[in-house]
Amino acid sequence: MKSIVLYALTVLIWGSTWLAIEFQLGDIAVEVSLFYRFSLAAILMWVWVNIKKLPMNYSRRDHGFFVLLALCNFGLNYLVLYWAQHYLTSAMASIAFSMLLLMNIVNTRLFFGKPIAKRIYTGALIGVLGIISLFWPQLQQFDLSNGALVGLLLALAGTFVASLGNMISVRNSQQRIGVMQGNAWGMLYSAIGLFVYVIISGADFSLSAPASYWYSLVYLSVFGTVIAFACYFALLKNIGPERASYVIVLFPLVAVTLSTLFEGFSWQANTFIGFSLVLLGNAIVLTPTKRIKAFIESNKASFANKRSIPS
């Protein structure tokens, strides 16, 4: 029951954050928006861990991994994904991000030695075909100056960085570092790192933005960062990165629905085919072969029974 609640919260929140990010793209620089987001999230996290009196003393080595967690899960990945959404709708960006599932599996193999099941190669191929279908019009006129292709490459790069962050979270869990403590340190280091980046880049710490910007910022900080990451990392700890990755299959459904309703996301034939293939590929990757075979056999038996019933 606990895992179901964690799944539902993660899917609904992360599925909606893609649309919320659209309200962050405007007059205020992306790096400044992220600094605001993770500063607020860090404050909330540290208030929480102090109220709960959670242990926060860790070794220098652990702090090194907290810095890496900040870079991969609370910094560079979001910076690149925000850039990607300058070129893509929230729907397309969320679908591209669903490739995190395959990247998690490959990286789990590389970093933790977990073998890759044969079905995963099939699911990966179907998922890649789905991405190709989604961006087929742009690929037909291949040009790196094409905005959609730039957005796709940025989204995939941000997704890869996020996958590395997931591996760091798994490592922290194996070292018995609490989810809330790891996130609190990671978000603090992220806020510090983003502050330094803003200073170096020369961006302006502007506060001039419409109300929708600030509403979405609060939503992204409280729900999209503090609550969603706590839920997702708890899933990583409790059931492992592969099974926790089921959220990646589901949240694009939420994102695409919201994009269709509020952004006027247009469904074309290639969009429908590509989205379906990405979902199918992810489902195959996450479903054990025994279950797939049992599903096929049960459908065969059901079909045979229906044919044997006289009309």
Secondary structure, DSSP 4 states (H G I P E B T S, - for coil): -HHHHHHHHHHHHHHHHHHHHHTT-SSS-HHHHHHHHHHHHHHHHHHHHHHTT------HHHHHHHHHHHHHHTTHHHHHHHHHTTTS-HHHHHHHHTTHHHHHHHHHHHHH-PPPPHHHHHHHHHHHHHHHHHTHHHHHT--TT-HHHHHHHHHHHHHHHHHHHHHHHHHHHHTT--HHHHHHHHHHHHHHHHHHHHHHHT--------HHHHHHHHHIIIIIIIIHHHHHHHHHHHHHHHHHTHHHHHHHHHHHHHHHHHT-PPP-HHHHHHHHHHHHHHHHHHS-HHHHHHHHHHHHHHHHHHHHS--
